[in-house]
C-alpha cells in the first residue's frame, strides 16, 4: 500500500515515467540458474520482470527454486542427464566452454586448468594465458 491512499495503474505508470523507471515482463523464460561457489539455484518457468531505473537494469525473478550442489550435472530439456568429458563431479560444462573460448586451448587442457584452479574459471583462464607468455590468444 502506498501512502496517501490508492493509486490507480495509470497514475502509477505516470509516476514511474517521471522517475525514469520502466518495467517490462520478459516472456517465455524457461529457466533461471543462480550459481554460487557451492550451489545452483534452478528456477523452472519463472516469472521474470526487467526493471530499468535511470539506466540501471534490475531483474526480478519469481518462482520455486530447486537447490542442488554446484558439481551436479545439468538435466537437458528431454530429461536425460548428459555426462561431461570431465566425468561426474567435474567442472560444469559452461565453465569448460568458457575457458576453451577465452584461451583457445583444447577441451582436456581446459578441464585440467579448471581442476588445478579449484573450479574457478577466471583463475583457470589467467593460468593458461600466463603459461603462454603474456596473455596472447
Steps between C-alpha positions, in 0.01 A plus 500: 500500500633841407465795736218738419240244398445295190689572179352371179710328235505804270628725780763241592627485140518880481690517829745231384554686173577825687756315712664348193375149574379239256374152576451228243434128531739264324286240326561126447778460759567128538764498773708728721816368668674684781843355568690541823835342574334188643141494373271563207153644556293387200162663434289329234238712318552810717331837457771751408458878491761748381494824700709788365557797730708784353693260278562234766340168407369274777345159446223378728464122495203328665467124522572185695872416513656156500835518679770254399874466555711693249678185381173335394452464126217687335198314371437563132163605358399139429573393858821310433805591704795558269840369607780749453845394387620605844294222654267520797588777740723673244481864396166621362470494121453878486830556684687261269362676192585843645865401551518349149341812343718748689832320462478285188627190681359152449214369709726270701742787572207715615381225736851459643532877549163516677589209726835657592323832568251337735214548252543878467465589129666843525802355679524216246492750210769716659718195567473377140567845355797561731654167394483619140702809578306815559145410411517449124217311341 
